[in-house]
Amino acid sequence: MIGKYVNVTVDRPLGTHHPKHTNIVYNVNYGYVEGIVAPDGDYQDAYILGVNEPVKEFYGKIIAIIHRLDDVEDKWVVAPDNVSFTKDEIMELVKFQEKYFKSEIIM
């Protein structure tokens, strides 16, 4: 999947709160890729990095996969063309939510 381009529908824009856990604030845009069903039965979730304003949808490239070792689903990391992040930079940007899981980043 890494390197593939996808359209992400954003249901949790940058700056919003998690619908169930209001202590979690999204410091990146977060959404799903319609048509790709994840192991939890919902559409595939994706973090959008490199876009610093709230958006409703985004077309970009999958640059990494966050593989959760203690959950049934992985998270895709999507970014604009010509934007790159290290594993450490990715984890720093998504730790607001990923700190609750044991995970590894695949690039």
C-alpha positions as a printed NumPy array, in Angstrom:
array([[  0.   ,   0.   ,   0.   ],
       [  2.886,   2.357,   0.642],
       [  3.287,   4.642,  -2.364],
       [ -0.336,   4.272,  -3.447],
       [ -2.513,   7.387,  -3.817],
       [ -5.825,   7.508,  -1.966],
       [ -8.653,   9.926,  -1.273],
       [ -9.27 ,  10.441,   2.445],
       [-12.65 ,  11.667,   3.69 ],
       [-11.945,  13.66 ,   6.846],
       [-14.398,  13.061,   9.685],
       [-12.122,  14.419,  12.427],
       [-10.515,  17.638,  11.183],
       [ -7.437,  19.15 ,  12.748],
       [ -8.325,  20.828,  16.051],
       [-11.447,  18.778,  16.81 ],
       [-12.096,  16.4  ,  19.704],
       [-12.555,  12.636,  19.53 ],
       [-16.301,  11.898,  19.557],
       [-16.107,   9.452,  22.499],
       [-12.898,  10.481,  24.279],
       [-13.12 ,  14.26 ,  24.544],
       [ -9.669,  14.533,  26.113],
       [ -8.18 ,  13.586,  22.715],
       [ -7.715,  16.553,  20.383],
       [ -6.702,  15.875,  16.779],
       [ -3.565,  17.831,  15.899],
       [ -3.714,  16.418,  12.365],
       [ -6.593,  15.739,  10.   ],
       [ -7.924,  12.197,  10.379],
       [-10.408,  10.259,   8.324],
       [-11.054,   7.178,   6.264],
       [-10.583,   5.732,   2.794],
       [-13.984,   4.826,   1.431],
       [-14.169,   1.437,  -0.255],
       [-11.321,  -0.137,   1.731],
       [-12.709,  -2.114,   4.674],
       [-10.372,  -2.544,   7.645],
       [-10.37 ,  -5.551,   9.998],
       [-12.681,  -3.708,  12.429],
       [-15.4  ,  -3.674,   9.747],
       [-15.228,   0.084,   9.116],
       [-13.418,   1.882,   6.314],
       [ -9.635,   2.149,   6.564],
       [ -8.539,   4.971,   8.871],
       [ -5.836,   7.432,   7.86 ],
       [ -3.833,  10.239,   9.399],
       [ -3.066,  13.135,   7.06 ],
       [  0.318,  14.733,   7.681],
       [  1.745,  17.841,   6.044],
       [ -1.588,  19.681,   5.815],
       [ -1.737,  22.348,   8.498],
       [ -5.355,  23.46 ,   8.203],
       [ -8.66 ,  21.607,   8.652],
       [ -9.859,  19.951,   5.428],
       [-12.925,  17.91 ,   4.441],
       [-11.086,  15.582,   2.096],
       [ -7.589,  15.042,   0.846],
       [ -5.928,  13.189,  -2.019],
       [ -2.404,  12.079,  -1.219],
       [  0.162,   9.315,  -1.039],
       [  0.413,   6.632,   1.642],
       [  3.88 ,   7.176,   3.131],
       [  3.663,   4.791,   6.095],
       [  1.505,   2.308,   7.95 ],
       [  1.101,   2.386,  11.706],
       [  0.78 ,  -1.269,  12.647],
       [ -0.934,  -1.615,  16.002],
       [  0.324,  -4.669,  17.832],
       [ -2.51 ,  -4.61 ,  20.381],
       [ -5.464,  -3.719,  18.152],
       [ -7.215,  -5.259,  15.15 ],
       [ -6.514,  -2.438,  12.729],
       [ -3.648,  -0.487,  11.238],
       [ -3.656,   3.228,  10.428],
       [ -2.405,   4.627,   7.146],
       [ -0.313,   7.794,   7.03 ],
       [ -1.079,   9.95 ,   4.004],
       [  0.819,  13.062,   2.896],
       [  1.099,  15.44 ,  -0.068],
       [  3.561,  14.698,  -2.861],
       [  7.165,  15.607,  -2.105],
       [  6.543,  15.725,   1.654],
       [  8.394,  13.228,   3.797],
       [  8.645,  12.412,   7.47 ],
       [ 10.895,  10.15 ,   9.505],
       [  9.428,   7.439,  11.707],
       [ 10.141,   9.597,  14.751],
       [  8.427,  12.621,  13.198],
       [  5.371,  10.538,  12.325],
       [  5.094,   9.116,  15.834],
       [  5.47 ,  12.578,  17.357],
       [  2.591,  13.903,  15.22 ],
       [  0.213,  11.007,  15.948],
       [  1.117,  10.269,  19.565],
       [ -1.964,  12.189,  20.749],
       [ -3.868,   9.007,  19.877],
       [ -1.231,   6.317,  19.316],
       [  0.151,   6.672,  22.862],
       [ -2.738,   4.457,  23.952],
       [ -1.527,   1.587,  21.733],
       [  1.599,  -0.456,  21.185],
       [  2.551,   0.094,  17.573],
       [  5.299,   0.165,  14.994],
       [  5.689,   2.291,  11.89 ],
       [  6.269,   0.556,   8.584],
       [  7.79 ,   2.612,   5.778]])
